[in-house]
Amino acid sequence: MDAIVLPAVVLGPLLPALIVLAAAALVLGLDLGPRALPRELLAVTALAGMIGALLATLARWGAPGRAFRDMVVLDNYALFFNVIICYSGALIVLLSMDYLRRTGSDSAEYYALVLFATAGMMLLAAAGDLVVVFLALELMSLSLYVLAGLFKRELASGEAAMKYFLLGAFASSFLLYGIALVYGAAGTTNLDRIAAAMAARPRDPLFVVGYGLLLVGFGFKISSVPFHMWVPDVYQGAPTSVTALIATGSKAAAFAALIRVLAVTLRGVPPDWTPLFWAVAVVTMTVGNVVAIAQSNLKRMLAYSSIAHVGYMLVGLVAGGAGGTGAVLFYLLTYTFTTAGAFGVITLCERARGEAVEVGDYAGLARRHPMLAAALGIFLLSLIGIPPLAGFVGKFYVFGAAVRAGYVWLAVIGLLNSAMAAYYYLRVVVYMYMREPEGAVTAYAPSFAGGVALTVALLAIVLLGVMPAPFVDLAQAAVAPLLR
């Protein structure tokens, strides 16, 4: 009788994700311990897990690895996104410490779900197989669905969770059906083997329909038009710290999977999808900016703003090559720090024992809390793209790549949209510095951890704006192997 040969189990490429999962298990274990343990210990444990995963990521830089028969690929591309995701998760944990205590929602389940969502994001960036893409996407999404409904006594939070879950499940069904069709055409779910099958039969109808369904699923996760309708309600109803995680980490992970799937499987295939992405980029940035102008709620305004920024990132995908795709990676890095900082300021502001989420709530903030107003102003200027902040450099590289690739009109439309966006961003600045408050004034909710998070985000957007070249080079070097 022949002996059963088991495949070798290599856990090295999974180390960053395993550290995050171990931290989640430890958080749940601590919650079962004596009630005398300080609640801050849960947040510190979660933060330690994020920092440990970040250090493990940096330690493996330049040492790619594969596990489970190439289902998980921890190359420099995945490591670059791990850095973005770990920074995003760490900032959200810092912002959550005092914010959750003020809202009465401090619990071990919250930090465990944040860690589970982070692990899903990291696996999504390292997925070398469509099955892993789906499993990682669901691990991330299910955690975020629950987190969106954290405020159980608020109808808006329950509505946000329900809409996010129903529309997310609907989009996941499209993704899963697309994976099934691609498997039917290629006979495999491995990205490299799918690339070989597509090179032989690029016009196979199963491939065409399957990839169309995949793009629907990814379009929902990155919130591109016309799959963006869930964004404003979820961003407004979810706890602000959760909104920051959805807007940064989950978006980076979804882009990571989308870029890897397109770059690897369509290698050597004529880029017939470029006109589609061109149109989606234009519509997405335009719709996001136009609708954002009409918003009086700051979280809804930032929600539509995030849709517009997806349009800018899609410009880099249209440009293609190491220059365009690398610019998208760098843009995601700058966007993560800027957006997390903007939502972080909201977590530190309260009015009449509630969150200050209306634009009018920030009237006169500069006179009462000048540092807080200055921080929010800097984050908003970075989102506009004002030099020398990181947002300007991110747009410069994305639009520059489009011009070099011959998509001049796409870059022009992007610049016009950026100018349009300045109106609603600067409106908040005008309220902070040139308007007097009406009714109850907005107060600052002291938070040492939140102050640390804002300081890190501010330093990052200034550093990335003043010294972008090393980070852009790392982004382009990380994505280049996928395009060969």
C-alpha positions as CSV (number, residue, x, y, z in Angstrom):
1,M,0.0,0.0,0.0
2,D,1.4,3.3,-1.0
3,A,2.1,5.9,1.7
4,I,0.1,9.1,1.6
5,V,2.4,12.0,0.9
6,L,1.2,15.2,2.5
7,P,2.2,18.5,1.0
8,A,4.7,20.6,2.9
9,V,3.1,23.3,5.0
10,V,5.0,26.5,4.8
11,L,3.7,29.1,7.2
12,G,6.4,31.8,6.6
13,P,4.4,33.7,4.0
14,L,1.5,33.7,6.3
15,L,3.4,35.1,9.3
16,P,2.1,38.7,9.2
17,A,-1.5,37.5,9.0
18,L,-1.0,34.9,11.6
19,I,0.3,37.5,14.0
20,V,-2.8,39.5,13.6
21,L,-5.0,36.4,14.0
22,A,-3.1,35.5,17.2
23,A,-3.6,39.0,18.6
24,A,-7.4,38.6,17.9
25,A,-7.5,35.3,19.7
26,L,-5.6,36.8,22.6
27,V,-8.0,39.7,22.8
28,L,-10.9,37.3,23.1
29,G,-9.0,35.2,25.7
30,L,-8.3,38.3,27.8
31,D,-12.0,39.2,27.7
32,L,-12.8,35.8,29.4
33,G,-10.3,36.5,32.1
34,P,-10.8,38.5,35.4
35,R,-12.9,41.6,35.1
36,A,-10.3,43.4,37.1
37,L,-8.1,43.6,34.0
38,P,-8.0,47.2,32.5
39,R,-10.1,47.6,29.4
40,E,-7.2,49.5,27.8
41,L,-5.3,46.2,27.7
42,L,-7.5,45.0,24.9
43,A,-6.6,48.0,22.7
44,V,-3.0,47.7,23.6
45,T,-3.0,44.0,22.6
46,A,-4.7,44.8,19.3
47,L,-2.2,47.6,18.7
48,A,0.7,45.2,19.5
49,G,-0.7,42.8,16.9
50,M,-0.7,45.5,14.2
51,I,2.8,46.6,15.1
52,G,4.1,43.0,15.2
53,A,2.6,42.3,11.7
54,L,4.2,45.5,10.4
55,L,7.6,44.5,11.8
56,A,7.2,41.0,10.3
57,T,6.3,42.6,7.0
58,L,9.4,44.8,7.0
59,A,11.6,41.9,8.0
60,R,10.4,39.8,5.0
61,W,10.9,42.7,2.5
62,G,12.9,41.4,-0.5
63,A,12.4,37.8,0.5
64,P,9.3,36.6,-1.4
65,G,7.6,33.4,-0.5
66,R,4.7,31.2,-1.6
67,A,2.5,28.8,0.4
68,F,-0.2,26.2,-0.2
69,R,0.8,25.5,-3.9
70,D,1.0,29.2,-4.8
71,M,-2.4,30.0,-3.3
72,V,-0.7,32.6,-1.1
73,V,2.0,34.8,-2.6
74,L,3.9,37.1,-0.2
75,D,5.9,39.1,-2.7
76,N,7.0,42.7,-2.4
77,Y,3.7,43.7,-3.9
78,A,1.7,42.1,-1.0
79,L,4.3,43.4,1.5
80,F,3.8,47.0,0.3
81,F,0.0,46.6,0.8
82,N,0.6,45.0,4.2
83,V,2.4,48.2,5.3
84,I,-0.6,50.3,4.2
85,I,-3.1,47.9,5.9
86,C,-1.1,47.6,9.1
87,Y,-0.7,51.4,9.4
88,S,-4.4,51.8,8.7
89,G,-5.3,49.2,11.4
90,A,-2.9,50.7,14.0
91,L,-4.3,54.3,13.4
92,I,-7.9,53.0,13.8
93,V,-7.1,51.2,17.0
94,L,-5.5,54.4,18.4
95,L,-8.5,56.4,17.4
96,S,-10.9,53.9,18.9
97,M,-9.5,53.8,22.5
98,D,-11.2,56.8,24.0
99,Y,-13.8,57.1,21.3
100,L,-15.4,53.8,22.2
101,R,-15.3,54.5,25.9
102,R,-17.2,57.8,25.3
103,T,-19.8,56.1,23.2
104,G,-20.2,53.2,25.6
105,S,-19.2,50.6,23.0
106,D,-15.8,49.5,24.3
107,S,-15.7,45.7,24.0
108,A,-13.3,42.9,23.1
109,E,-15.5,41.9,20.2
110,Y,-14.7,45.3,18.5
111,Y,-11.0,44.9,18.6
112,A,-11.2,41.2,17.6
113,L,-13.3,42.1,14.6
114,V,-10.9,44.9,13.6
115,L,-8.1,42.3,13.7
116,F,-10.0,39.7,11.8
117,A,-10.9,42.3,9.1
118,T,-7.2,43.3,9.0
119,A,-6.1,39.7,8.5
120,G,-8.6,39.4,5.7
121,M,-7.2,42.5,4.0
122,M,-3.6,41.1,4.3
123,L,-4.6,37.8,2.8
124,L,-6.5,39.6,0.0
125,A,-3.3,41.4,-1.0
126,A,-1.4,38.1,-1.0
127,A,-4.0,36.0,-2.8
128,G,-2.6,34.1,-5.7
129,D,-5.7,32.1,-6.3
130,L,-9.3,33.1,-6.9
131,V,-10.5,30.9,-4.0
132,V,-8.3,32.7,-1.6
133,V,-9.5,36.0,-3.0
134,F,-13.1,35.1,-2.2
135,L,-12.3,33.7,1.3
136,A,-10.2,36.7,2.3
137,L,-12.8,39.1,0.9
138,E,-15.5,37.4,3.0
139,L,-13.4,37.4,6.1
140,M,-12.8,41.1,5.7
141,S,-16.4,41.9,4.7
142,L,-18.2,39.9,7.4
143,S,-16.1,41.5,10.1
144,L,-16.9,45.0,8.7
145,Y,-20.6,44.2,8.4
146,V,-20.8,43.6,12.1
147,L,-18.6,46.6,13.0
148,A,-20.8,48.9,11.0
149,G,-23.7,48.0,13.4
150,L,-21.7,48.4,16.6
151,F,-24.0,51.1,17.9
152,K,-26.9,48.8,18.6
153,R,-29.2,51.5,20.0
154,E,-28.9,53.8,17.0
155,L,-31.2,53.2,14.0
156,A,-28.6,54.8,11.6
157,S,-26.0,52.2,12.6
158,G,-28.4,49.3,12.2
159,E,-29.4,50.7,8.8
160,A,-25.8,51.0,7.7
161,A,-25.0,47.4,8.8
162,M,-28.1,46.0,7.0
163,K,-27.5,47.9,3.8
164,Y,-23.8,47.0,3.8
165,F,-24.6,43.3,4.4
166,L,-27.3,43.0,1.8
167,L,-25.5,44.9,-1.0
168,G,-22.2,43.2,0.0
169,A,-23.8,39.7,-0.2
170,F,-25.3,40.6,-3.6
171,A,-21.9,41.8,-4.9
172,S,-20.2,38.7,-3.5
173,S,-22.6,36.5,-5.5
174,F,-21.5,38.2,-8.7
175,L,-17.9,37.7,-7.7
176,L,-18.4,34.0,-6.9
177,Y,-20.3,33.3,-10.1
178,G,-17.5,35.1,-12.0
179,I,-15.0,32.8,-10.4
180,A,-17.0,29.8,-11.3
181,L,-17.2,30.8,-15.0
182,V,-13.4,31.6,-15.1
183,Y,-12.8,28.1,-13.6
184,G,-15.0,26.6,-16.2
185,A,-13.0,28.2,-19.0
186,A,-9.5,27.7,-17.5
187,G,-9.9,24.5,-15.5
188,T,-8.1,26.2,-12.6
189,T,-8.5,29.1,-10.1
190,N,-4.7,29.7,-9.9
191,L,-3.9,33.2,-11.3
192,D,-0.8,32.1,-13.2
193,R,-2.5,29.1,-14.8
194,I,-5.5,31.3,-15.7
195,A,-3.0,33.6,-17.5
196,A,-1.7,30.7,-19.6
197,A,-5.3,29.6,-20.5
198,M,-6.3,33.1,-21.4
199,A,-3.3,33.6,-23.6
200,A,-4.4,30.6,-25.7
201,R,-8.1,31.6,-25.8
202,P,-8.5,35.3,-25.0
203,R,-11.9,35.6,-26.7
204,D,-13.5,32.7,-24.9
205,P,-17.1,33.9,-24.0
206,L,-16.7,32.2,-20.6
207,F,-13.7,34.4,-19.9
208,V,-15.4,37.5,-21.0
209,V,-18.6,37.0,-19.0
210,G,-16.6,35.7,-16.0
211,Y,-14.4,38.7,-15.9
212,G,-17.3,41.0,-16.3
213,L,-18.9,39.5,-13.2
214,L,-15.5,39.7,-11.3
215,L,-15.3,43.4,-12.1
216,V,-18.9,43.9,-10.7
217,G,-17.8,42.3,-7.4
218,F,-14.6,44.4,-7.2
219,G,-16.4,47.5,-8.3
220,F,-18.6,47.2,-5.2
221,K,-15.6,46.7,-2.9
222,I,-13.7,49.7,-4.2
223,S,-17.0,51.7,-4.5
224,S,-16.7,52.8,-8.1
225,V,-19.8,54.1,-10.0
226,P,-22.4,52.5,-10.5
227,F,-21.7,50.3,-7.5
228,H,-21.2,53.1,-5.0
229,M,-24.7,53.6,-3.6
230,W,-24.0,51.9,-0.3
231,V,-21.1,54.2,0.6
232,P,-22.8,57.4,1.9
233,D,-25.3,55.6,4.2
234,V,-22.7,53.2,5.6
235,Y,-20.1,55.9,6.1
236,Q,-22.7,58.1,7.9
237,G,-24.3,55.4,10.0
238,A,-21.3,53.4,11.1
239,P,-19.1,54.4,14.0
240,T,-16.6,56.9,12.8
241,S,-13.6,54.7,13.6
242,V,-15.2,51.9,11.6
243,T,-15.8,54.3,8.8
244,A,-12.2,55.2,8.7
245,L,-11.2,51.5,8.5
246,I,-13.7,50.9,5.6
247,A,-12.4,54.0,3.8
248,T,-8.7,53.1,4.1
249,G,-7.8,49.5,4.8
250,S,-10.6,47.7,3.0
251,K,-10.3,50.0,-0.1
252,A,-6.5,49.3,-0.3
253,A,-7.1,45.6,0.0
254,A,-9.7,45.5,-2.7
255,F,-7.5,47.5,-5.0
256,A,-4.6,45.1,-4.2
257,A,-6.7,42.1,-5.3
258,L,-8.1,43.9,-8.4
259,I,-4.7,44.9,-9.6
260,R,-3.1,41.5,-9.0
261,V,-6.0,39.7,-10.8
262,L,-5.9,42.0,-13.8
263,A,-2.1,42.2,-14.0
264,V,-1.4,38.5,-13.7
265,T,-4.2,36.9,-15.6
266,L,-4.4,39.4,-18.4
267,R,-0.6,39.3,-19.0
268,G,0.0,39.1,-22.8
269,V,-3.7,39.7,-23.6
270,P,-4.7,42.9,-25.5
271,P,-6.0,45.5,-23.1
272,D,-9.5,45.5,-24.4
273,W,-10.8,46.6,-21.0
274,T,-9.0,50.0,-21.1
275,P,-11.9,52.0,-22.7
276,L,-14.2,50.6,-20.0
277,F,-11.9,51.7,-17.2
278,W,-11.5,55.1,-18.9
279,A,-15.3,55.6,-18.8
280,V,-15.7,54.3,-15.3
281,A,-12.9,56.6,-14.0
282,V,-14.5,59.7,-15.5
283,V,-18.0,58.9,-14.3
284,T,-16.7,57.9,-10.8
285,M,-14.7,61.0,-10.1
286,T,-17.4,63.3,-11.6
287,V,-20.3,61.8,-9.7
288,G,-18.4,61.7,-6.4
289,N,-17.4,65.4,-6.6
290,V,-20.7,66.7,-7.9
291,V,-22.8,65.0,-5.3
292,A,-20.3,65.9,-2.5
293,I,-20.9,69.6,-3.1
294,A,-24.5,69.2,-1.9
295,Q,-23.7,67.4,1.3
296,S,-24.1,69.1,4.7
297,N,-23.0,66.1,6.7
298,L,-19.2,65.8,6.9
299,K,-19.1,62.0,6.9
300,R,-21.4,61.9,3.8
301,M,-19.2,64.5,2.2
302,L,-16.1,62.4,2.8
303,A,-18.0,59.4,1.6
304,Y,-18.6,61.0,-1.8
305,S,-15.1,62.3,-1.7
306,S,-13.8,58.8,-1.4
307,I,-15.8,57.8,-4.4
308,A,-14.1,60.6,-6.4
309,H,-10.7,59.4,-5.2
310,V,-11.4,56.0,-6.5
311,G,-11.9,57.6,-9.9
312,Y,-8.4,59.2,-9.6
313,M,-6.9,55.8,-8.8
314,L,-8.6,54.2,-11.8
315,V,-6.8,56.8,-13.9
316,G,-3.6,55.1,-12.9
317,L,-5.0,51.7,-13.9
318,V,-5.9,53.0,-17.3
319,A,-2.4,54.4,-17.7
320,G,-1.0,50.9,-16.9
321,G,2.6,49.9,-16.7
322,A,4.8,50.1,-13.7
323,G,4.5,53.9,-13.8
324,G,0.7,54.0,-13.7
325,T,0.1,51.0,-11.4
326,G,2.9,52.1,-9.1
327,A,1.3,55.5,-8.9
328,V,-1.9,53.9,-7.7
329,L,0.0,52.1,-4.9
330,F,1.6,55.3,-3.8
331,Y,-1.8,57.1,-4.0
332,L,-3.3,54.5,-1.7
333,L,-0.5,55.1,0.8
334,T,-1.1,58.8,0.9
335,Y,-4.9,58.4,0.8
336,T,-4.8,56.1,3.8
337,F,-3.0,58.6,6.1
338,T,-5.0,61.5,4.9
339,T,-8.4,60.0,5.2
340,A,-7.7,58.2,8.5
341,G,-6.6,61.6,9.9
342,A,-9.7,63.4,8.6
343,F,-12.0,60.9,10.3
344,G,-9.7,60.9,13.3
345,V,-10.5,64.6,13.9
346,I,-14.2,63.8,13.8
347,T,-13.8,61.2,16.5
348,L,-12.2,63.9,18.7
349,C,-15.1,66.4,18.3
350,E,-18.4,66.2,20.1
351,R,-21.4,68.5,20.3
352,A,-24.3,68.2,22.8
353,R,-23.0,64.8,23.9
354,G,-23.0,63.5,20.4
355,E,-20.7,63.4,17.4
356,A,-20.1,66.6,15.5
357,V,-20.8,65.4,12.0
358,E,-22.5,68.4,10.4
359,V,-20.3,70.9,8.5
360,G,-22.0,73.7,10.6
361,D,-20.8,72.0,13.8
362,Y,-17.2,73.1,12.9
363,A,-18.1,76.8,12.8
364,G,-15.5,78.8,14.9
365,L,-13.5,75.7,15.7
366,A,-10.3,77.5,15.0
367,R,-10.8,80.0,17.8
368,R,-11.6,77.4,20.5
369,H,-9.3,74.5,19.4
370,P,-6.8,75.9,16.9
371,M,-4.6,72.8,16.8
372,L,-7.6,70.6,16.0
373,A,-8.8,72.9,13.3
374,A,-5.3,73.2,11.8
375,A,-5.0,69.4,11.7
376,L,-8.4,69.0,9.9
377,G,-7.5,71.9,7.5
378,I,-4.2,70.2,6.6
379,F,-5.9,66.9,5.9
380,L,-8.5,68.6,3.7
381,L,-5.9,70.5,1.8
382,S,-4.1,67.2,1.2
383,L,-7.3,65.7,-0.2
384,I,-7.6,68.7,-2.5
385,G,-4.0,68.2,-3.7
386,I,-2.3,71.3,-2.5
387,P,1.5,71.2,-2.4
388,P,3.7,70.3,-0.6
389,L,1.3,67.7,1.0
390,A,1.1,64.1,0.0
391,G,-2.2,64.4,-1.8
392,F,-0.7,66.7,-4.4
393,V,2.2,64.3,-5.1
394,G,-0.2,61.3,-5.4
395,K,-2.3,63.1,-8.0
396,F,0.8,64.4,-9.7
397,Y,2.1,60.9,-10.3
398,V,-1.3,59.4,-11.3
399,F,-2.1,62.2,-13.8
400,G,1.5,62.3,-15.0
401,A,1.4,58.6,-15.8
402,A,-1.9,59.1,-17.8
403,V,-0.2,61.9,-19.8
404,R,2.8,59.7,-20.6
405,A,0.6,56.9,-21.7
406,G,-1.3,59.2,-24.1
407,Y,-4.5,59.7,-22.1
408,V,-4.2,63.5,-22.0
409,W,-7.9,64.2,-21.9
410,L,-8.4,61.8,-19.0
411,A,-5.7,63.7,-17.0
412,V,-7.4,67.0,-17.9
413,I,-10.8,65.7,-16.7
414,G,-9.0,64.6,-13.5
415,L,-7.6,68.0,-12.9
416,L,-10.9,69.7,-13.5
417,N,-12.5,67.4,-11.0
418,S,-9.8,68.2,-8.5
419,A,-10.6,71.9,-8.9
420,M,-14.3,71.2,-8.4
421,A,-13.5,69.2,-5.2
422,A,-11.7,72.3,-3.7
423,Y,-15.1,73.9,-3.2
424,Y,-16.6,71.5,-0.7
425,Y,-13.3,70.9,1.1
426,L,-12.6,74.6,1.5
427,R,-16.1,75.2,2.7
428,V,-15.2,73.3,5.9
429,V,-12.1,75.4,6.3
430,V,-14.2,78.6,5.8
431,Y,-16.6,77.4,8.6
432,M,-13.7,76.7,10.9
433,Y,-12.0,80.0,10.5
434,M,-14.6,82.5,9.3
435,R,-17.9,81.5,10.8
436,E,-19.4,81.8,14.3
437,P,-21.1,78.8,15.9
438,E,-24.9,78.6,16.2
439,G,-26.3,76.9,19.3
440,A,-24.2,74.5,21.2
441,V,-20.5,74.7,20.4
442,T,-18.3,71.8,19.4
443,A,-16.0,70.6,22.2
444,Y,-12.7,68.7,22.0
445,A,-12.8,65.2,23.6
446,P,-9.3,64.8,25.0
447,S,-7.6,61.6,23.9
448,F,-3.9,60.9,24.1
449,A,-4.1,57.9,21.8
450,G,-6.1,59.9,19.3
451,G,-3.6,62.7,19.4
452,V,-0.8,60.2,18.7
453,A,-2.7,58.9,15.7
454,L,-3.3,62.4,14.3
455,T,0.4,63.3,14.8
456,V,1.5,60.2,13.0
457,A,-0.9,60.9,10.1
458,L,0.2,64.5,9.9
459,L,3.9,63.6,9.8
460,A,3.3,61.0,7.2
461,I,1.5,63.3,4.7
462,V,4.1,65.9,5.1
463,L,7.0,63.4,4.7
464,L,5.3,61.8,1.7
465,G,4.7,65.2,0.2
466,V,8.3,66.5,0.7
467,M,10.2,63.2,0.1
468,P,8.0,61.1,-2.2
469,A,10.7,59.6,-4.5
470,P,11.8,56.6,-2.2
471,F,8.2,55.5,-1.7
472,V,7.3,55.9,-5.3
473,D,10.3,53.8,-6.3
474,L,9.3,51.1,-3.8
475,A,5.8,51.1,-5.2
476,Q,6.9,50.8,-8.8
477,A,9.5,48.1,-7.9
478,A,6.8,46.1,-6.0
479,V,4.4,46.1,-8.9
480,A,6.9,45.6,-11.7
481,P,7.1,41.8,-11.4
482,L,3.4,41.4,-11.9
483,L,3.5,43.1,-15.2
484,R,6.3,41.0,-16.8
